Structures are given as structure tokens and as C-alpha cells.
């Protein structure tokens, strides 16, 4: 999972890459949706439900204010799913908290590499079912 802040625009771009099978399993567990999933379709119920799933599983906070994300891209190829999300925040924010609970309730060995970027600052952390969030303070 990559989180990149663009402070001059007040935008955070999130990139998430995961196994297609893991995604469908966690998605259906979270949303309780058994309909077919086709990421090539531009607008359908699945895309709306995927957005709801992501809002439930990934949360970004700027100065303790919950940010609302928008699913910008959803692709599936080679057994993987790639998702891009966009968040807007106050350009003056310096404290960010990223929370990711994808698969944490289903797999005790789940780990996610989170890479956070803000201008020249970059930090990578490992998230697990025991540690689902990380706070970053930038200057």
C-alpha cells in the first residue's frame, strides 16, 4: 500500500495492490456481496460496493479529521487487483494517520507494507492484525 501526499494540492493518492483471491474473499466477507465482480465495467453495483468496502477497510486521517476517499481506478490482471484512491485534505496538515484492516480479521499472519511519502520524507512500516495503523508527523 502506497500513500503519497501532495501538500501543494492538498491531495493524497493511495495505491493498493493485492491478490485477487484475497481481495474477493475479504470483500465478500466485509460487504456480504455474492454478485460477480468485473473490474472492467465502469459503473456498476460492484464498483459502488468496492468503494464502500475500501471506506470500511482503509481510513486516512489528517490532524485527526477523517478524510473521505474516492476510488479513481480499479483494475484486475495476472491474479492481482490494483486500486487507486484519492483523498483531499487541508494543505496545512502535518499529522497523518493511516489505518488498514484489510484481511486482518481473517488471517492472523496478514501483513501489509505501508509506504508513506510527503515531499522528501518517506517511511515504510509493516501493518499487522495487531498493528493496523501508523501515525506520521511531517515538517
PyMOL commands that set and color helices and strands:
alter all, ss='L'
color gray80, all
select helices_A, chain A and resi 20-31+45-57
alter helices_A, ss='H'
color red, helices_A
select strands_A, chain A and resi 2-6+11-19+58-62+65-67+69-77+80-88+95-100+111-118+121-128+133-137
alter strands_A, ss='S'
color yellow, strands_A
deselect
rebuild
show_as cartoon
